[in-house]
Amino acid sequence: MSTPTLSGARPSERAAEPAPRFVDLLTAEWIKMRSLRSTYWVLALSSLVAIAVKVNAVHSDLTYIDHPHPAIPGLPTYKYDPLWHGLNAIAADLTALAAASFGGIAVFGEYGTGMIRTTLAAVPDRRAVITAKVTVVTAITLVLGVIVSTTSFFTTNAMLASRHIGLSINDPGCLRAVAAYALIVPVCALIGMAFGAVLRHATASIVAVVGLLFIVPLLFGGDRYKLLKKIGNYLPLHAESRLTLNPNSYTSLGKYPGTITGSWIALAAWTLVSMIVAVVVVRRRDV
């Protein structure tokens, strides 16, 4: 015989508590990330610095544009590339590293504080929890990437318009470059999440991200070994740099260049694999 509760209802008579909806999990993850001050600092400062680096680089170039160096006999006349200078690699690397760190923090931060136990006690469905986290991180970093990419492109080309060398978003390769520059941010954030889920340690995750994004590509450069160069073309930042290349520039792609289609596929593959790794690891490993 069951015992009545204080409310007068027997346990068997009480309605079962409804399972949390996915939108509730998204809201919970958003609250977690919004409550972390480090999130604001990492994302805001990296965005401002990335934009400032590009604007300063183009502003410094104005003097050389107004007073170009004399042509060197035997070499083609230098042609300034607004797309390459407006979306430069240094700022891209900075934004990518910040996004990867943010993605890692979103995962290993909960493991480090032990909050993951509370989360999974409230919502035992681990796959739903990590999927919600992946969704929120992707959305935040995608917005960040779009802001940095579009602001950088339109600001730098507005500065160059007075020199009659600025580009329009409708010029060949520009829309593709802006899109790729924006998409590399969530791609790197998801890579950071994957490392955070696997390693569950702040220092180890950041070192692994730096190694993949900046150290490993050094092993796959040059034109001596075709296989190594082909592999290198599909690394995240190499694929992004191929997509942001101005089709009208004089930049040499070497003997075994990556293709536009292959670079898009590479970014999609890194995104998919990172999401799968994060979801599977969190679902199957003990907390």
KESE-671642 format. One record per residue (C-alpha): x, y, z; residue in one letter. Coordinates in pm, whole numbers, plus 50000, padded with zeros to 5 digits. Each point is the difference from the previous one (the first is absolute). Layout:
BEGIN
XYZa...
***
This chain:
BEGIN
500005000050000m501475033449899s500265028550251t498325033549925p502335029849960t499665033150188l497985013749711s497524971750040g500834983549670a501524965549979r503294996949802p498274977749747s497345026549949e502335029249940r500605009749642a503464992449877a502245030449967e500295009249630p503354994749834a501845032349912p499495011749645r502975006349773f499245037150005v500314998850381d503454984549964l500995027349754l498865026450248t501944983350281a503204998749794e499585036249899w499625010250366i503164980650092k502095016749732m498545034350061r500814997450371s503714994449931l501875032949986r502884983249821s497634993649708t499375036949948y503685009050026w501264972849770v497455006549728l499775037850022a503725007250027l500954975249727s497425015349765s501125035650066l503684991349967v499434980549677a498125029049842i502575025150127a502874979649852v498395000549657k499065036750008v503465010050123n501674978949731a498025016649721v500455034550154h503774994550005s499894989349634d498455032849887l503405016950006t501514973549773y496995001149771i500425037749959d503764996949951h500664966149838p503524986549958h501505002449651p499484969449782a502844974650008i501264990149655p499094964349908g497254997150260l496285006749953p498635032350140t498784995650355y496225000850032k498485006950340y497534973350110d497215015550213p498484966050078l503214984850133w500845030550210h496445005650119g499564963950116l503564992750105n501214967250144a501265014150331i496545011650104a498484967449876a502394979950216d499195021550303l496264996049955t500324962749938a502034994850317l497545020450208a497054980249861a501734966750065a500775010650357s496385010150052f498794966649868g502374981450229g498965020750303i496364991649934a500814963250060v502964996450234f498775028850216g497084978950123e502214969950060y502535021050190g497425014550239t497994967950029g496875017549873m499644973249735i498754976150271r497215024050091t499105004749635t499824962849928l498104993250322a497355024749886a500044987849639v501264963949970p499815001549620d503655007849934r499595001549625r497365027150031a502185019850243v503115000349783i497965005949683t498505030950160a503465011750103k501324994649647v497065019249855t500465030050229v503775001849946v499554997349624t497375027449993a502045023950215i503224995649807t498235001649663l498565034050094v503455010550118l501584988749674g497445018349788v500515032250197i503794998849977v500054989649635s497475025049866t501255028850215t503584994149890s499164996949631f497755030349970f502125022250228t503304993349827t498555003049651n498295032650096a503445012850100m501424989249663l497135014649799a501675034249999s502994983849826r497634983949745h501204964950083i497294989250244g497934969249928l496274993650002s498384969450154i498854991449646n503554998849860d501394965449914p500914979850308g498945026250256c496764984550123l501714966050021r502885015050197a497725017850247v497944968250050a503074978150053a501515025250241y496784999350202a499594962149995l503524992250119i499055014350341v497284974250088p502074972449838v502905007250236c497605003450294a498694965049934l503554986649971i500675015250341g496884983150138m501164966449868a503395003550169f498335012450319g497724969450007a502854975649939v502675015450227l497825017150265r502905022150102h500495036849925a503725000649926t500014967449806a497045010949788s501525033849910i503374984449918v498324974049780a498045027049815v503135021049943v501834969349878g497294990649749l499355035049869l503525014349990f502694973450051i498714970649795v499625021349681p503775006350008l500504962949933l497885000749686f501415029849811g502255002849699g499744983449661d502534972150040r497624972950114y496674999249821k498184978650258l500985022350290l498965031149811k496664984349908k499344991550364i501005034850107g497475015449762n497214985050211y501125013950335l497575026350135p502005031949958l501514988649669h496524993849862a498855034050124e502975018049844s499284983249665r496395011750008l500965035850090t502575002649721l499295027349747n499594983349657p501575031049840n503125000250218s503524990049900y500374976750298t501514966649901s498204968950122l502974976949942g500104967249817k497144982450178y497425026550088p496794992850181g496725004249816t497025021650088i497684970050025t502514979850199g500475028750246s496275003150062w499794962450052i502925001750243a498305026350217l496774979949996a501874968250094a501825016650292w496655013350123t498254966449978l502854979650151v500445024550290s496294998950081m499944962049991i503084996950222v498585024050260a496614982950012v501324964350005v502705006350261v497725018350243v497294973749954r502204969650063r502645010950250r499415002550372d500005034550159v
***
